[in-house]
């Protein structure tokens, strides 16, 4: 691959050097040719002026002396003829040369001189410059200078040689840079290719075919890149199979252990009447551990189902059909379900208004009434502090009266399962006297449900780890499995949403569940 890359870069550099050097060389040759022509044209015009004066005076001695000195000084031949074409002054010009005869004839007819071709190092050794003698339409003769092009051609050859040498040096420098660049670019690619090939060789063969065309077949490319792409495709399939096998192992293990645990629970229940009072505490602790293990297995099953690719695909393809719900209605239902638990724990649970209600519309008026700011006539909140009264549907009425669309592309059961996790955590860990609020905010294409409490919260360094499997905060009491938030995050992600955990100032915790709305609603 390096050789092909170097060839391509070298060809490109050669084309660039040629495209720069050739026009520059031609431009210099044209400029040097024009310089020579202009110089000799000026000399011819001066001789034409002297010849016209000699015709008027009838004395050509001054003209002959001037032509002689010019010939001796520059070594160039000069011919001056009269109106009949007879030579008046001749400084080594071959008057029988056909080119000379043609140039004299054209000048005597007062024709415009023909443009002289661009000189080259291998061009003709001389060039002819002719001018008529006289003014206006009266032609009294002609002047022809047979100028040597040797010096001009030598200058052009020297300039072209310098340009060629510069192009060669530029090519050498560019080749060195291309070699360095190719090594810098391709060295990690070669290392990656070997590493992927070695890793692929240790992985089991994929048990399924690729769902999409391979990278190599779809995009092509050099053989080395295709080899890396094929190895990557095989590695991706093997890793996907491994992940599926891991999830299947968790699910199978959880399923296999459920029946023994159920049997153990039944046996423990049947043994309870026979347990002496001295062992009663130990027996109850053992029963609690069995229940905790059962809950842990249930959580593993839920997590395995939530993280399986089939769950993601099913959730994606079902969006926009019957698999949707009104987020505000689900929130109202969950408040009804959790109110008594929060009240028993000495905590408050209420719904908070969303941002910027419509002018003239009070979608959250019923919510505030449900929070104790004026509930239905004749009703008082149970806690006397603005908490939601269990069984009071005013919260649901207020939620349904909201201006913005809150239909999300998630079934009501799934959204309820997701919301139960932060509500359960808040009820268990926020602490006595804490106040938990639920907010439903809308944005174009999205609905965000925020469960916020002003409880004890968690340490800042633990925030990012709360959605990690089996992780439990250092200050959390015993009894949890550490799978609740990972399950909720997996369920949210499988529906195209996100779950984030953030601290609340000055203390507390907020869990934001962002879900896509139903298309076309």
Secondary structure as GFF3:
##gff-version 3
##sequence-region A 1 521
A	DSSP	alpha_helix	2	57	.	.	.	ID=ss1
A	DSSP	alpha_helix	61	74	.	.	.	ID=ss2
A	DSSP	beta_strand	77	82	.	.	.	ID=ss3
A	DSSP	beta_strand	87	91	.	.	.	ID=ss4
A	DSSP	alpha_helix	98	108	.	.	.	ID=ss5
A	DSSP	beta_strand	126	133	.	.	.	ID=ss6
A	DSSP	beta_strand	141	148	.	.	.	ID=ss7
A	DSSP	alpha_helix	150	202	.	.	.	ID=ss8
A	DSSP	alpha_helix	215	219	.	.	.	ID=ss9
A	DSSP	alpha_helix	223	271	.	.	.	ID=ss10
A	DSSP	three_ten_helix	272	274	.	.	.	ID=ss11
A	DSSP	three_ten_helix	277	279	.	.	.	ID=ss12
A	DSSP	alpha_helix	280	307	.	.	.	ID=ss13
A	DSSP	alpha_helix	309	318	.	.	.	ID=ss14
A	DSSP	beta_strand	325	326	.	.	.	ID=ss15
A	DSSP	alpha_helix	327	344	.	.	.	ID=ss16
A	DSSP	beta_strand	348	352	.	.	.	ID=ss17
A	DSSP	alpha_helix	365	368	.	.	.	ID=ss18
A	DSSP	pi_helix	369	373	.	.	.	ID=ss19
A	DSSP	alpha_helix	394	400	.	.	.	ID=ss20
A	DSSP	beta_strand	407	408	.	.	.	ID=ss21
A	DSSP	alpha_helix	412	429	.	.	.	ID=ss22
A	DSSP	beta_strand	435	443	.	.	.	ID=ss23
A	DSSP	beta_strand	446	453	.	.	.	ID=ss24
A	DSSP	three_ten_helix	460	465	.	.	.	ID=ss25
A	DSSP	alpha_helix	484	494	.	.	.	ID=ss26
A	DSSP	beta_strand	498	503	.	.	.	ID=ss27
A	DSSP	beta_strand	509	516	.	.	.	ID=ss28
###
